[in-house]
Amino acid sequence: MSTASLLPAASRARRRLSVRRLAAWLVLRATNPETGLWLVVSFALVHGLLWTWILIDLKAAQDVHMDVAEAFAWGQKFQLGYGKHPPLAGWVAGAWFSFFPAKDWATYALAMTTLGLGLVICWFIALRVVDRRRAFLVVVMLALYPIFNFKGFKYNPDLLQLVTLPLVVLAYLRAFEKRTWRSGLWLGLAGALALMTKYWVLTMIGAVCLAALLHPERMKFLRSPAPWVAIATLAVAMIPHLIWLKQVDFVPLTYAADVYGLANRAQSAQLVLGYVGHNLALLAVPVVLAALALLLPRPRFSRIWSPGANAGVNASQALNIWIIQIIVAIGPPLGGLIFTIYMKTDWGIPLFFLTPLALVAIPGLRIHEVALLRVTAIWLVITLAALAAAPTIAAREMAEYPNSAASYGARSQLARELTQAWHERFGSRWAVVAGTTEVGEPMTFYSPDHPAPFTPGELWSSGLTSLEEAQRLGFIGICDTTDGRLPACEAWMVQNAKHAEQVVMTTQRFFRGHPGPSINWKIFIVPPAK
């Protein structure tokens, strides 16, 4: 055999050796109790930083999403509730923006910080169910789940549940294992924290309760003080919010019934199918990519499957995870069908973070060292590819949909121009903006005065201001001429802004030579009361 023929073989052998060494290093760091947490926190930090950068480029042609601006507005005034939702999302936004400026990049950083914290909590959950190697695989699979990257661009109560609901599950697993009053106390506090995020968390809390009742070891848990201390703690912790609910005549429940109740069963069924299909498609991404990492380069099922007991899986806690995930996967769409509810696809955002763990906790599944490196490499390649492509995607999307007022309307420009107009006329802070949520909240975010939003005709007022306060302090009313609700907006302005100065303003965004929609805004400037 010639020397030339030996060189490629030697090169391949060196590459295989290098890959094995890198895989061994990664597994060593992931499985070592002294370095495992450092590895996961570092991974979550890098993931958050890279995807913040990606989102800044990807959304450069757009203003922040209405939900983000709404959370910012809530955070301007700490309350026990904000009309539609419990207060935690507003509290977190208020705390965040007390340190960071009201800039687009800060909203994406907030979203990715939320998701990064969720990744770390999910790792702690995994440690109670599987060994450290599998636990790190769970974290990387979640990082590949679109909810934890490009779909997680908007901070809102749905996204914040990816912190509070993992805390509930973690506290439950701990209480189920420890069965002490202290573990019950933490479970009750975690449940209260979740309920202060969004009432939708009752789906997960209900699933946890059912898991406790269905588990073969339920009597050990139920005879301990843990569940009863948890219930008592939850009830006591929720008293201030329950008092607020009564004071506002349970307006969040009115909002849910009015907005999401349907009379058409066929429409409800169609929405449920869309919800199921959407969330299955999102889950397919990490599952398929992880399967490829496990099977390649020589796909043989026998390489990753070995029936029988597995010391790397805590079967008792794995059963808890399987029960919880099955219930929250099946329960909401069934409920949507039975009660003819308008099922939003976003409601699935916080309900499937246990899916990777539920799969990895299958005892027959074998996780090899190289597979862990492969799935991490897949995450890195996809992330860097998204980083490189984000500016091009942003420009191309705007070129393809230049007339999308919802996506590319220049609300930030309008906020700056209205702030200047108010200052020129009155020389004081612009205190209140009146308009639809889609218009008012962006004014609150982008105006340096951060005026409190007032939504005309909304029964579930956020409580940030009132019509009386608006008329006393003066306000700017805004009607979007591209909105189908324009007649209702104008009618309200005629009734409540009779002596307003009326102006028409036009805004248009330009991004990398691509023009956005030109929008005419009907403006009603009401001076402060004398």
Residue pairs with C-beta under 8 A, 6 or more apart in sequence:
19 370
19 373
20 369
20 370
22 373
23 369
23 370
23 372
23 373
24 369
26 369
26 372
26 373
26 376
27 133
27 369
27 372
28 35
29 35
29 36
29 38
29 39
30 36
30 39
30 132
30 133
30 135
30 136
30 372
31 131
31 132
31 133
32 132
33 132
36 132
36 135
36 136
39 136
40 119
40 120
40 123
40 136
40 139
41 120
43 119
43 139
43 140
43 143
44 116
44 117
44 119
44 120
44 139
45 116
47 112
47 115
47 116
47 119
47 143
47 148
47 149
47 379
47 383
48 109
48 112
48 113
48 115
48 116
49 112
50 383
50 384
50 387
51 108
51 112
51 115
51 149
51 150
51 152
51 383
51 386
52 105
52 108
52 109
52 112
53 387
54 149
54 150
54 383
54 386
54 387
54 390
55 108
55 111
55 112
55 150
55 153
55 390
56 104
56 105
56 108
57 387
57 390
57 391
57 394
58 150
58 153
58 386
58 390
58 393
58 394
59 104
59 108
59 153
59 394
60 391
60 394
60 511
61 394
61 395
61 397
61 398
61 408
61 509
61 511
61 512
61 514
61 516
62 407
62 408
63 69
63 104
63 409
63 410
63 411
63 412
63 442
63 446
64 104
64 107
64 154
64 442
64 445
65 153
65 154
65 156
66 437
66 438
66 441
66 442
67 154
67 155
67 156
68 107
68 111
68 154
68 155
68 156
68 445
69 441
69 442
69 444
69 445
69 446
70 156
70 437
70 441
71 89
71 90
71 92
71 93
71 155
71 156
71 157
72 93
72 97
72 102
72 107
72 441
72 444
72 445
73 90
73 440
73 441
73 444
73 445
73 450
73 452
73 453
73 462
73 464
74 82
74 87
74 89
74 90
74 93
74 94
74 462
74 464
75 90
75 91
75 92
75 93
75 94
75 95
75 96
75 97
76 94
76 444
76 450
76 452
76 464
77 452
77 463
77 464
78 87
78 90
78 91
78 94
79 87
79 90
79 244
79 463
79 464
80 87
80 240
80 241
80 243
80 244
81 87
81 241
81 244
81 245
81 248
81 252
81 463
82 90
82 462
82 463
82 464
83 248
83 251
83 252
83 255
83 458
83 460
83 461
83 462
83 463
84 252
84 255
84 460
84 462
85 157
85 197
85 198
85 199
85 252
86 157
86 195
86 196
86 197
86 198
86 199
86 241
86 252
87 196
87 241
88 157
88 160
88 164
88 193
88 196
88 197
89 155
89 156
89 157
89 160
89 197
89 198
92 110
92 114
92 160
93 110
93 155
96 106
96 110
96 113
97 106
100 106
100 109
100 110
102 445
102 446
102 450
107 154
107 155
108 153
110 155
111 152
111 153
111 154
111 155
111 159
112 152
114 152
114 155
114 159
114 160
114 162
114 163
115 147
115 148
115 152
115 159
115 162
117 163
118 142
118 148
118 162
118 163
118 166
118 353
119 139
119 142
119 143
119 148
121 163
121 166
121 167
121 170
122 138
122 139
122 142
122 166
122 353
122 357
123 135
123 136
123 138
123 139
124 170
125 166
125 169
125 170
125 173
125 321
125 354
125 357
126 134
126 135
126 138
126 139
126 357
126 360
127 135
128 170
128 173
128 174
128 177
128 314
128 317
129 135
129 173
129 313
129 314
129 317
129 318
129 320
129 321
129 357
129 361
130 138
130 312
130 313
130 314
130 318
130 357
130 360
130 361
131 311
131 312
131 313
133 312
133 367
133 372
134 312
134 313
134 360
134 361
134 367
136 372
137 290
137 356
137 360
137 367
137 371
137 372
137 375
138 356
138 357
138 360
140 290
140 372
140 375
140 376
140 379
141 286
141 287
141 289
141 290
141 356
141 360
141 375
142 148
142 286
142 353
142 356
143 149
143 379
144 285
144 286
144 289
144 290
144 375
144 378
144 379
144 382
145 282
145 283
145 285
145 286
145 352
145 353
145 356
146 152
146 282
146 285
147 162
147 282
147 349
147 352
147 353
148 162
149 383
149 386
150 386
151 282
151 349
152 159
152 162
157 197
157 198
157 200
158 198
158 200
158 346
158 347
158 349
158 350
159 349
159 350
160 197
160 198
161 194
161 197
161 198
161 200
161 201
161 349
161 350
162 349
162 350
162 353
164 190
164 193
164 194
164 196
164 197
164 201
165 194
165 201
165 204
165 350
165 353
166 353
167 190
167 193
167 194
168 187
168 190
168 191
168 194
168 201
168 204
168 205
168 208
169 204
169 208
169 321
169 324
169 354
170 190
171 183
171 186
171 187
171 189
171 190
171 191
172 187
172 190
172 208
172 211
172 212
172 320
173 317
173 320
174 183
174 186
174 187
175 183
175 184
175 186
175 187
175 221
175 226
175 227
175 230
176 212
176 215
176 217
176 221
176 226
176 317
176 320
177 183
177 317
178 226
179 220
179 221
179 224
179 225
179 226
180 224
180 225
180 226
181 225
181 226
181 229
183 226
184 224
184 225
184 226
184 227
184 228
184 229
184 230
184 233
185 229
185 230
185 233
187 226
187 227
187 229
187 230
187 233
188 229
188 230
188 231
188 232
188 233
188 234
188 237
189 233
189 234
189 237
191 205
191 230
191 233
191 234
192 233
192 234
192 237
192 238
194 201
194 204
194 205
195 201
195 202
195 205
195 234
195 238
195 241
196 238
196 241
199 252
199 256
200 347
200 350
201 350
203 328
203 331
203 332
203 351
204 324
204 328
204 350
204 351
206 327
206 331
207 323
207 324
207 327
207 328
207 331
208 324
210 323
210 327
211 320
211 323
211 324
211 327
212 218
212 221
212 222
212 227
214 323
215 221
215 316
215 319
215 320
215 323
216 319
217 316
221 227
245 252
248 463
251 459
251 460
251 461
252 460
254 459
254 460
255 459
255 460
258 459
259 342
260 341
260 342
260 344
261 340
261 341
261 342
262 268
262 271
262 340
262 341
262 342
263 340
264 340
265 337
265 340
268 336
268 337
268 340
268 341
268 342
268 343
269 337
271 336
271 342
271 343
271 344
272 333
272 336
272 337
272 343
274 343
274 345
275 332
275 333
275 336
275 343
275 344
275 345
275 347
275 348
276 333
278 345
278 348
279 345
279 348
279 351
279 352
282 348
282 352
283 352
283 355
286 356
287 355
287 356
287 359
289 375
289 378
290 356
290 359
290 375
292 374
292 378
293 371
293 374
293 375
293 378
294 303
294 304
294 367
294 368
294 371
294 374
294 375
295 301
295 303
295 304
296 374
303 366
303 368
304 365
304 366
304 367
304 368
304 371
305 364
305 365
305 366
306 364
306 366
307 364
308 363
308 364
309 363
310 363
310 364
312 367
313 361
313 362
313 363
315 363
318 358
318 361
318 363
321 354
321 357
321 358
321 361
322 358
322 361
324 354
325 352
325 354
325 355
325 358
328 351
328 352
328 354
329 351
329 352
332 343
332 347
332 348
332 351
333 343
335 341
336 343
359 365
360 367
394 511
395 511
395 512
395 514
398 408
398 511
398 512
398 514
398 516
399 514
401 407
401 408
402 408
402 514
402 515
402 516
402 517
403 517
404 516
404 517
405 480
405 482
405 517
405 519
406 438
408 509
408 511
408 516
408 517
409 480
409 482
409 507
409 509
409 516
409 517
409 519
410 507
410 508
410 509
410 516
410 519
411 439
411 442
411 443
411 446
411 507
412 442
412 446
413 507
413 509
414 443
414 478
414 505
414 507
414 521
415 442
415 443
415 445
415 446
415 447
416 446
416 447
417 505
417 507
418 430
418 433
418 443
418 447
418 476
418 478
418 505
418 523
419 430
419 447
419 448
419 449
421 476
421 503
421 523
421 525
422 428
422 430
422 449
422 476
422 525
423 430
425 501
425 525
425 527
426 474
426 527
426 528
428 528
429 449
430 447
430 449
430 451
430 476
431 449
431 451
431 452
431 465
431 469
431 470
431 473
431 474
431 475
432 451
432 452
432 453
432 454
432 465
432 469
432 470
432 473
432 474
432 475
432 476
433 439
433 440
433 443
433 444
433 447
433 451
433 452
433 453
433 454
433 475
433 476
433 477
433 478
434 440
434 453
434 454
434 455
434 456
434 470
434 475
434 476
434 477
434 478
434 492
434 493
434 496
434 497
434 524
435 443
435 453
435 455
435 456
435 477
435 478
435 479
435 480
435 489
436 455
436 480
436 483
436 485
436 489
437 453
437 455
437 458
438 480
438 483
439 478
439 480
440 453
440 454
440 455
440 478
441 453
443 451
443 453
443 476
443 478
444 450
444 451
444 452
444 453
451 475
451 476
452 464
452 465
452 469
453 462
453 464
453 465
454 461
454 464
454 465
454 466
454 467
454 470
454 475
455 461
455 462
456 477
456 488
456 489
456 492
456 496
457 488
457 492
467 496
470 526
471 496
471 526
471 529
472 528
472 529
473 528
473 529
474 525
474 526
474 527
474 528
474 529
475 497
475 526
476 523
476 524
476 525
476 526
477 489
477 492
477 493
477 496
477 497
477 500
477 523
477 524
477 525
477 526
478 521
478 522
478 523
478 524
479 486
479 489
479 490
479 493
479 521
479 522
479 524
480 486
480 489
480 519
480 521
481 519
481 520
481 521
481 522
482 517
482 519
483 489
486 522
489 522
490 522
493 500
493 522
493 524
497 524
497 526
499 526
500 524
500 525
500 526
501 524
501 525
501 527
502 522
502 523
502 524
502 525
503 523
503 525
504 520
504 521
504 522
504 523
505 520
505 521
505 523
506 518
506 519
506 520
506 521
507 518
507 519
507 521
508 515
508 516
508 517
508 518
508 519
509 515
509 516
509 517
510 516
